[in-house]
Amino acid sequence: MKKFIVIFLGILVLLLGTAVAIPFLFKDKIIARVNQELDQAFNAKIFYDPDQISLSLFRNFPAVSAGLGDFGIVGLEPFENDTLVHADELSLDFNLRSILFDDYPTLTGLHLNGGDLYLKVLEDGRANYDITKESTSTEPEVASNFKLGVDMIEINNVNLIYDDRSLKFVMALAEIEAKGSGEFTMDVYDLPLQLKATIVDLNYDGVHYLSNKKFRGETLLQVDLEQMKFTLAESKFGINEFLFDLNGIIGLPEEGIALDLTFGTEQTDFKNILSLVPGIYTESFSSINTTGTLSFGGFVKGLYGEDTYPAFDVNLEVKDGMFQYPDLPLPVKDINLSFQAKNESSQIENTSVTLPIFSMNVGSNPLSGDFKLANLRDYDLEGKLNGRLNLKELTAVFPIEKTQLAGILDFNASAKGRYDSTLKVLPSMDIRLNLENGFIQNTDYPVPLERLHAKATILNQKGTMQDFLMDISSFGFDLEGEKIEGNLKISDFEALNWNGAVNGGVDLKKLTAIFPIADTQLEGLIKADLQSSGSYADVEKERYDRLQASGTMDIRDLFFSSTEYPQGVRILEAHGDFNPQRANLTQFRSQLGKSPLEATGFLSNYMDYLLSDKGVLKGQLALKSTRFDVNEWMSSSDASTDSTELEVIPLPENIDFSMSMVADEVIYENLNLKEVSGNMILRNGVLSFSETGMKTLDGRIKLNGNYDPRNLAAPLFDFTMDISELSIAKAFQSLETVKAFAPIASEITGKVSTNISFSGLLSQNMMPVLSSIDVQGILKVAEAALKDSKILSEITSLTRLKDANLIQLRNLSIPIVIEDGRIEVKPFDLKLWDYETNIQGTAGFDGSINYLLNMQVPAGQFGAQANSILSTLSGTETNASTLIPLAINLSGTYNQPKISLAGGNSIETLLTNALKSRFDSEKQNLQAKATEEFQAAQDSIKQEIKLKAELAQDSVKKELEKKVNQSAGKAVDEAKTLLKGLILKPKAKPDTTKVNN
């Protein structure tokens, strides 16, 4: 017996050792095959961490499992910035027998563990998940040796965002758990499927329909890939506690989606539908006491396409419903509801909605009503809603923390008829609302909002536009001694006659303590006495003299700050008054961050601007500051970054506004601007600057020009600038453009003056596109010096000229042009080291240079080598004063210059040939040839720069498209924010009160 046990244990150890060893013995074979097949199958970038490859025979025995850690798929253009799949681990199961005995392993299972999926469909229908390769070969396809026998797909703890921009639909799911098994390699098979997830957000056309709901489901999906039909059978689904069946067929023909589905619930407990109500399904939901019955059902049948909709019928009924929170004294009871939405055609306009029964008692307060809408074409409707709410009882019915309420709200509303703006028809209406003795108090702030009152009536007995009347006869409240009172009356829905007034004051700090604004500080006193009356018909016909608007507004000690504007805005004192013709700002003292600012001005034509689409707002504003720090308003509120990237600022075309500014000092980036003054005019969407001047960099700058962003893809600027006595060294230290185009300025002492015009394109971050800049002007240098420059030392080393390490420049006028991002110096003459010199060339914003210096240098200046050559030329007419034509090429960069003699001659050869020459024409020919060769090189550079400029402008357009794409992805950003907030919090039952619906 003992021997048998030893043999048995030995065999067991051998089997276990073999099981452990098999995966590693065939590791290279499995991984190589995975790499090969992934590359052959997908048009995408696929990555995984080689250090996180695991193999196991025990994980899914009898299959061998290969795990790829940090696995991901990134699409190609235009999805190169979107990660389609990122998984903590992708696990693939392979048939053990195929590994041991076949040439190629058979894939039998796929498991996705932890990670994110981002499915994206563009407006034109292109999808980032369409990454499978299509064969372009005309040769008969050779079947892959890689065998697929997948019978299991499993997903664990994965998040999903589906972003379909063609449908304006975004869905975000979190914590997805899914499992499916079937014969995936067949065209027709059954797929038992289980699914759990949290619906983080369901957004269609900007409307959030579902948020933070638990979803679970189980179905037998019958797959028919030949006919592209998918049948749901034996299906059970649930959202929160609401369980329902969904059975039928989903077909995918080319023209749309064919639906034939029925749905309903076998449950009769009212509590299940209650779980879908936002704010109800919290951690304490299970302890809520409920009674009542529920029935729900319907169907969807037909084709959903671009212009067609399936027929549908949805029914919901609640009888004798009741719920009560366990710690609150009063219930919501006698809830009765009957609802139907129906459409028997393929046109969505034929949808009808009926709500024949709606009633409940909120504590002791009854609410009841009904509603019927015949269709979505002419909106033939009938309905009513009546009730009374004792607001104090609401806190005894619903858990409202830290808040006390009081007051009586009565409302009675009825409407019947059609709404048709073309035929000028309105339903007859009788709507009356009355709030008395309202009271709100938050325990975090002891001062209450008291004597809240409002009385409103909306009447239309004849069902015509002209018979419409909305009369808010009074509204107001008291806040610790400050009162607001007002009224408003609107009559004739077509002419829109109005008459209203508001009077009183409010302490914003007290008001926001009662109604807090997240991440915002707001305080200050506002007092207003405003009256207005008129008619929109008069506005349309520009009869502004018939409009009345007058009053005053005073602001004192107002302070505002938020996460977007942490610097804070403080209005110390402001006073405005207005009449129908204009609004006047007679006093305005403020502190914008650390910058004091005063202003006066006026607005005219504001009634036309506010009330019509074509109105042009006109006005003037005068600003004054002792010190304004622009940098403070360019800094980011995000501590992780140093500055916020600017964006192209669009300008309205319906504003005609002029502004003057005087500032003793303005701080902008690393520039300190003194005595700043100027005028700006915004007209037709273009911002113009005139007589703008400032002192800076030891000189003075005057500026005139325009900023034109009417084409947001290619915003333009066009300026003229007059600069006098500017420090060359300080300009290099402070101005990025000087650093780019003329880094040699860092080594020059002296001052420069210029009068130039420059224009070009701005990129999407409001910085000039250097390759687009066009500049023309004259650069004037009264006196400057360049000493010990690397360029000078290179010239000295090549030419062996004496005293060439210092250049003194006086009274220079240098014509310059910048085109396609390259500065071009037109030919000009000067004395260089007392030698007659002609200079021309170009420099790029990348620091590259290409200059030609044509010099006339006396032979004696070349030192001993010239004297040695002269001594061998006895009998010639040459001597030490003979002018030697010297052509020098400067290329490379300022930091790494390349100095050479034109034609590549050595200085000895050049001197010998020049001294032997007896005729000036030969000297001129030498430099003419050098100039011709130089111009050919310049033309080549310009052509290359032009191509780069075109590419740069294309990148500007692509950047704008990226911005537009980001705007279109706003709903996705919202979904990601909600998703992040959900998955970072501890696992718990869902609480819809923490999700902004």
Rosetta blueprint (number, residue, H / E / L):
1 M L
2 K H
3 K H
4 F H
5 I H
6 V H
7 I H
8 F H
9 L H
10 G H
11 I H
12 L H
13 V H
14 L H
15 L H
16 L H
17 G H
18 T H
19 A H
20 V H
21 A H
22 I H
23 P H
24 F H
25 L H
26 F L
27 K H
28 D H
29 K H
30 I H
31 I H
32 A H
33 R H
34 V H
35 N H
36 Q H
37 E H
38 L H
39 D H
40 Q H
41 A H
42 F E
43 N L
44 A L
45 K E
46 I E
47 F E
48 Y L
49 D L
50 P H
51 D H
52 Q H
53 I E
54 S E
55 L E
56 S E
57 L E
58 F E
59 R E
60 N E
61 F L
62 P L
63 A E
64 V E
65 S E
66 A E
67 G E
68 L E
69 G E
70 D E
71 F E
72 G E
73 I E
74 V E
75 G L
76 L L
77 E L
78 P L
79 F L
80 E L
81 N L
82 D L
83 T E
84 L E
85 V E
86 H E
87 A E
88 D E
89 E E
90 L E
91 S E
92 L E
93 D E
94 F E
95 N L
96 L H
97 R H
98 S H
99 I H
100 L H
101 F H
102 D L
103 D L
104 Y L
105 P L
106 T E
107 L E
108 T E
109 G E
110 L E
111 H E
112 L E
113 N E
114 G E
115 G E
116 D E
117 L E
118 Y E
119 L E
120 K E
121 V E
122 L L
123 E L
124 D L
125 G L
126 R L
127 A E
128 N L
129 Y L
130 D L
131 I L
132 T E
133 K L
134 E L
135 S L
136 T L
137 S L
138 T L
139 E L
140 P L
141 E L
142 V L
143 A L
144 S L
145 N L
146 F L
147 K E
148 L E
149 G E
150 V E
151 D E
152 M E
153 I E
154 E E
155 I E
156 N E
157 N E
158 V E
159 N E
160 L E
161 I E
162 Y E
163 D E
164 D E
165 R L
166 S L
167 L L
168 K L
169 F E
170 V E
171 M E
172 A E
173 L E
174 A E
175 E E
176 I E
177 E E
178 A E
179 K E
180 G E
181 S L
182 G L
183 E L
184 F L
185 T L
186 M L
187 D L
188 V E
189 Y E
190 D E
191 L E
192 P E
193 L E
194 Q E
195 L E
196 K E
197 A E
198 T E
199 I E
200 V E
201 D E
202 L E
203 N E
204 Y E
205 D L
206 G L
207 V E
208 H E
209 Y E
210 L E
211 S E
212 N E
213 K E
214 K E
215 F E
216 R E
217 G E
218 E E
219 T E
220 L E
221 L E
222 Q E
223 V E
224 D E
225 L L
226 E L
227 Q L
228 M L
229 K E
230 F E
231 T E
232 L E
233 A E
234 E E
235 S E
236 K E
237 F E
238 G E
239 I E
240 N L
241 E L
242 F E
243 L E
244 F E
245 D E
246 L E
247 N E
248 G E
249 I E
250 I E
251 G E
252 L L
253 P L
254 E L
255 E L
256 G L
257 I E
258 A E
259 L E
260 D E
261 L E
262 T E
263 F E
264 G E
265 T L
266 E L
267 Q L
268 T L
269 D L
270 F H
271 K H
272 N H
273 I H
274 L H
275 S L
276 L L
277 V L
278 P L
279 G L
280 I L
281 Y L
282 T L
283 E L
284 S L
285 F H
286 S H
287 S H
288 I L
289 N E
290 T E
291 T E
292 G E
293 T E
294 L E
295 S E
296 F E
297 G E
298 G E
299 F E
300 V E
301 K E
302 G E
303 L E
304 Y E
305 G L
306 E L
307 D L
308 T L
309 Y L
310 P L
311 A E
312 F E
313 D E
314 V E
315 N E
316 L E
317 E E
318 V E
319 K E
320 D E
321 G E
322 M E
323 F E
324 Q E
325 Y L
326 P L
327 D L
328 L L
329 P L
330 L L
331 P L
332 V E
333 K E
334 D E
335 I E
336 N E
337 L E
338 S E
339 F E
340 Q E
341 A E
342 K E
343 N E
344 E L
345 S L
346 S L
347 Q L
348 I H
349 E H
350 N H
351 T L
352 S E
353 V E
354 T E
355 L E
356 P E
357 I E
358 F E
359 S E
360 M E
361 N E
362 V E
363 G L
364 S L
365 N E
366 P E
367 L E
368 S E
369 G E
370 D E
371 F E
372 K E
373 L E
374 A L
375 N L
376 L L
377 R L
378 D L
379 Y L
380 D E
381 L E
382 E E
383 G E
384 K E
385 L E
386 N E
387 G E
388 R E
389 L E
390 N E
391 L H
392 K H
393 E H
394 L H
395 T H
396 A H
397 V H
398 F L
399 P L
400 I L
401 E L
402 K L
403 T E
404 Q E
405 L E
406 A E
407 G E
408 I E
409 L E
410 D E
411 F E
412 N E
413 A E
414 S E
415 A E
416 K E
417 G E
418 R E
419 Y L
420 D E
421 S L
422 T L
423 L L
424 K L
425 V E
426 L L
427 P L
428 S E
429 M E
430 D E
431 I E
432 R E
433 L E
434 N E
435 L E
436 E E
437 N E
438 G E
439 F E
440 I E
441 Q E
442 N E
443 T L
444 D L
445 Y E
446 P E
447 V E
448 P E
449 L E
450 E E
451 R E
452 L E
453 H E
454 A E
455 K E
456 A E
457 T E
458 I E
459 L E
460 N E
461 Q L
462 K L
463 G L
464 T E
465 M L
466 Q L
467 D L
468 F L
469 L E
470 M E
471 D E
472 I E
473 S E
474 S E
475 F E
476 G E
477 F E
478 D E
479 L E
480 E L
481 G L
482 E E
483 K E
484 I E
485 E E
486 G E
487 N E
488 L E
489 K E
490 I E
491 S E
492 D L
493 F L
494 E L
495 A L
496 L L
497 N E
498 W E
499 N E
500 G E
501 A E
502 V E
503 N E
504 G E
505 G E
506 V E
507 D E
508 L H
509 K H
510 K H
511 L H
512 T H
513 A H
514 I H
515 F L
516 P L
517 I L
518 A L
519 D L
520 T E
521 Q E
522 L E
523 E E
524 G E
525 L E
526 I E
527 K E
528 A E
529 D E
530 L E
531 Q E
532 S E
533 S E
534 G E
535 S E
536 Y H
537 A H
538 D H
539 V H
540 E H
541 K L
542 E L
543 R L
544 Y H
545 D H
546 R H
547 L L
548 Q E
549 A E
550 S E
551 G E
552 T E
553 M E
554 D E
555 I E
556 R E
557 D E
558 L E
559 F E
560 F E
561 S E
562 S E
563 T L
564 E L
565 Y L
566 P L
567 Q L
568 G L
569 V E
570 R E
571 I E
572 L E
573 E E
574 A E
575 H E
576 G E
577 D E
578 F E
579 N L
580 P L
581 Q L
582 R E
583 A E
584 N E
585 L E
586 T E
587 Q E
588 F E
589 R E
590 S E
591 Q E
592 L E
593 G L
594 K L
595 S E
596 P E
597 L E
598 E E
599 A E
600 T E
601 G E
602 F E
603 L E
604 S E
605 N L
606 Y H
607 M H
608 D H
609 Y H
610 L H
611 L H
612 S L
613 D L
614 K L
615 G L
616 V L
617 L E
618 K E
619 G E
620 Q E
621 L E
622 A E
623 L E
624 K E
625 S E
626 T L
627 R L
628 F E
629 D E
630 V L
631 N H
632 E H
633 W H
634 M L
635 S L
636 S L
637 S L
638 D L
639 A L
640 S L
641 T L
642 D L
643 S L
644 T L
645 E L
646 L L
647 E L
648 V L
649 I L
650 P L
651 L L
652 P L
653 E L
654 N L
655 I E
656 D E
657 F E
658 S E
659 M E
660 S E
661 M E
662 V E
663 A E
664 D E
665 E E
666 V E
667 I E
668 Y E
669 E L
670 N L
671 L E
672 N E
673 L E
674 K E
675 E E
676 V E
677 S E
678 G E
679 N E
680 M E
681 I E
682 L E
683 R E
684 N L
685 G L
686 V E
687 L E
688 S E
689 F E
690 S E
691 E E
692 T E
693 G E
694 M E
695 K E
696 T E
697 L L
698 D L
699 G E
700 R E
701 I E
702 K E
703 L E
704 N E
705 G E
706 N E
707 Y E
708 D E
709 P L
710 R L
711 N L
712 L L
713 A L
714 A L
715 P L
716 L E
717 F E
718 D E
719 F E
720 T E
721 M E
722 D E
723 I E
724 S E
725 E E
726 L E
727 S E
728 I H
729 A H
730 K H
731 A H
732 F H
733 Q H
734 S H
735 L L
736 E H
737 T H
738 V H
739 K H
740 A H
741 F H
742 A L
743 P H
744 I H
745 A H
746 S H
747 E H
748 I E
749 T E
750 G E
751 K E
752 V E
753 S E
754 T E
755 N E
756 I E
757 S E
758 F E
759 S E
760 G E
761 L E
762 L E
763 S L
764 Q L
765 N L
766 M L
767 M L
768 P E
769 V L
770 L H
771 S H
772 S H
773 I L
774 D E
775 V E
776 Q E
777 G E
778 I E
779 L E
780 K E
781 V E
782 A E
783 E E
784 A E
785 A E
786 L E
787 K E
788 D L
789 S L
790 K H
791 I H
792 L H
793 S H
794 E H
795 I H
796 T H
797 S H
798 L H
799 T H
800 R L
801 L L
802 K L
803 D L
804 A L
805 N L
806 L E
807 I E
808 Q E
809 L E
810 R E
811 N E
812 L E
813 S E
814 I E
815 P E
816 I E
817 V E
818 I E
819 E E
820 D L
821 G L
822 R E
823 I E
824 E E
825 V E
826 K E
827 P E
828 F E
829 D E
830 L E
831 K E
832 L E
833 W L
834 D L
835 Y E
836 E E
837 T E
838 N E
839 I E
840 Q E
841 G E
842 T E
843 A E
844 G E
845 F L
846 D L
847 G L
848 S E
849 I E
850 N E
851 Y E
852 L E
853 L E
854 N E
855 M E
856 Q E
857 V E
858 P E
859 A H
860 G H
861 Q H
862 F H
863 G L
864 A H
865 Q H
866 A H
867 N H
868 S H
869 I H
870 L H
871 S H
872 T L
873 L L
874 S L
875 G L
876 T L
877 E L
878 T L
879 N L
880 A L
881 S L
882 T L
883 L E
884 I E
885 P E
886 L E
887 A E
888 I E
889 N E
890 L E
891 S E
892 G E
893 T E
894 Y L
895 N L
896 Q L
897 P E
898 K E
899 I E
900 S E
901 L E
902 A H
903 G H
904 G H
905 N L
906 S L
907 I H
908 E H
909 T H
910 L H
911 L H
912 T H
913 N H
914 A H
915 L H
916 K H
917 S L
918 R L
919 F L
920 D H
921 S H
922 E H
923 K H
924 Q H
925 N H
926 L H
927 Q H
928 A H
929 K H
930 A H
931 T H
932 E H
933 E H
934 F H
935 Q H
936 A H
937 A H
938 Q H
939 D H
940 S H
941 I H
942 K H
943 Q H
944 E H
945 I H
946 K H
947 L H
948 K H
949 A H
950 E H
951 L H
952 A H
953 Q H
954 D H
955 S H
956 V H
957 K H
958 K H
959 E H
960 L H
961 E H
962 K H
963 K H
964 V H
965 N H
966 Q H
967 S H
968 A H
969 G L
970 K H
971 A H
972 V H
973 D H
974 E H
975 A H
976 K H
977 T H
978 L H
979 L H
980 K H
981 G H
982 L H
983 I H
984 L H
985 K L
986 P L
987 K L
988 A L
989 K L
990 P L
991 D L
992 T H
993 T H
994 K H
995 V L
996 N L
997 N L
